[in-house]
């Protein structure tokens, strides 16, 4: 059984301590470093090259979003989970754009943390269920209130398959293998489906998938 | 001063009235005087003229009597003489009634001579025809004619006195005129001086009042400016208070509660398996309480000032607000936002956000709207914000509440424009433009 190596970054010591206690109950989890602010987090991640970094969104010196962005730029394998008190989608989009793969609400951390780390370390995305359900509800209500057609209905079966795989963060190569089509065709399909859904980036696509409950 | 002016104007008017009335009465008096003098003169002159002519005639009648041989014709002549005498006596007595000082002496001599004249005639009138023929001529030449001459000369003297008297009257009138002119000049000069003084006083007072009112206007303007400054300051203070409270609640209280939740979870996890249900139940209750408190604190913090405004910018904050209203009030709030410059100062972001918040608040409370469309984006050098609802509308001139005034105040402080367009049944449009080009200058001041 491989050990999942984890770095924790939060400026609240009690919070960090509590998280560590949660993680240490898992035999295959190892907390390899703790950071007090954004800059320290980057240093430790670069040094330790952990599987997962759990980073608080609001920290002194360098906030969690910036830290996530810099970590993504370092081309380390580390998957970033943003720890936040905000459930609004603007923050989620921001975190996704910064390259985070998970978004965890602090008040449900104790329950969701293990699941989040398992998901992102397996290459999937993870969002606190409270966040996902708010997004999905908002979307449903918006469709109803404004009486517009859900653009999902416009997608072909192949595009829907592709959407599912993209938001599960599968690589183009994996998708090509799974669907038995060429990467070039995948690019074409992806362009079409993003146009139909009126989204302009993968983070927005992921947000859309959350609204449609395609991912949890 | 005011009483003085009133009294002055009253006095001046009285003076003018007095001058006018005085002039009228004096003129009337002079005219009357003049007329009476002339009438008197002509009356006297006429009487004297009659006397003179009757005296002449009396001489003629006497002569005719003396030269007449026929006794009956002579009697007729004497009769004529008697008539003339009667007329003369009547005129003399009339003239005596209107006799004046200077005439008295010549008139006495005149009446004396007249009496003597008529007395001298008496013997001759008794003469018969032969006596008349013998003595008539010499009587006429030696007694009648010289006497008559004297009397007529006396009458002429009285006439002369009469003429002199009239001249004196004319002179008196002239003196009266001169006096009148003098008093008129004095009165006019007085009026002129009074009027000038009064005009000066009035001008001085008007200028002073003008100066005072300008001063008062300045004071009011200053006070208004101070008030505006104060209200701006209040908004700023309120905003900064809200921001720090919101941060404190979110970062400190919220984080601590989250840590508490986490700790409680950990406690539950490390409880020995044989721990009773009571302890676990207690722990669960505590977790429930902490969760609810976290939610309350987060809502309070967002209500005070949404963290998105500072963390993510204006558009995410507006979008969040729109979603909140959609979620809780069942009003479809649609936001269309075009990319805005990154460096919009805090004041402008806050102002725009608060207007959206207040406008949505109004929609919820009053409009009975089904949907709201918010548009936000650059417009030339300005930031343009429109909020349009499909509610019942209102009449802005009559029903402008404190909320709208507050929005307007905020916008004016940033030199922007604020319009509300609404009428019954067609919904409401709030349109705000904030000048972004002036941003630097405004922020520095």
Boltz contact constraints between the chains, C-beta under 6 A:
constraints:
  - contact:
      token1: [A, 12]
      token2: [B, 255]
      max_distance: 6.0
  - contact:
      token1: [A, 12]
      token2: [B, 259]
      max_distance: 6.0
  - contact:
      token1: [A, 14]
      token2: [B, 259]
      max_distance: 6.0
  - contact:
      token1: [A, 15]
      token2: [B, 259]
      max_distance: 6.0
  - contact:
      token1: [A, 18]
      token2: [B, 259]
      max_distance: 6.0
  - contact:
      token1: [A, 18]
      token2: [B, 262]
      max_distance: 6.0
  - contact:
      token1: [A, 18]
      token2: [B, 263]
      max_distance: 6.0
  - contact:
      token1: [A, 18]
      token2: [B, 266]
      max_distance: 6.0
  - contact:
      token1: [A, 21]
      token2: [B, 266]
      max_distance: 6.0
  - contact:
      token1: [A, 85]
      token2: [B, 254]
      max_distance: 6.0
  - contact:
      token1: [A, 88]
      token2: [B, 320]
      max_distance: 6.0
  - contact:
      token1: [A, 90]
      token2: [B, 308]
      max_distance: 6.0
  - contact:
      token1: [A, 90]
      token2: [B, 312]
      max_distance: 6.0
  - contact:
      token1: [A, 90]
      token2: [B, 316]
      max_distance: 6.0
  - contact:
      token1: [A, 106]
      token2: [B, 258]
      max_distance: 6.0
  - contact:
      token1: [A, 107]
      token2: [B, 258]
      max_distance: 6.0
  - contact:
      token1: [A, 107]
      token2: [B, 261]
      max_distance: 6.0
  - contact:
      token1: [A, 107]
      token2: [B, 294]
      max_distance: 6.0
  - contact:
      token1: [A, 109]
      token2: [B, 262]
      max_distance: 6.0
  - contact:
      token1: [A, 110]
      token2: [B, 262]
      max_distance: 6.0
  - contact:
      token1: [A, 110]
      token2: [B, 265]
      max_distance: 6.0
  - contact:
      token1: [A, 138]
      token2: [B, 323]
      max_distance: 6.0
  - contact:
      token1: [A, 145]
      token2: [B, 332]
      max_distance: 6.0
  - contact:
      token1: [A, 146]
      token2: [B, 332]
      max_distance: 6.0
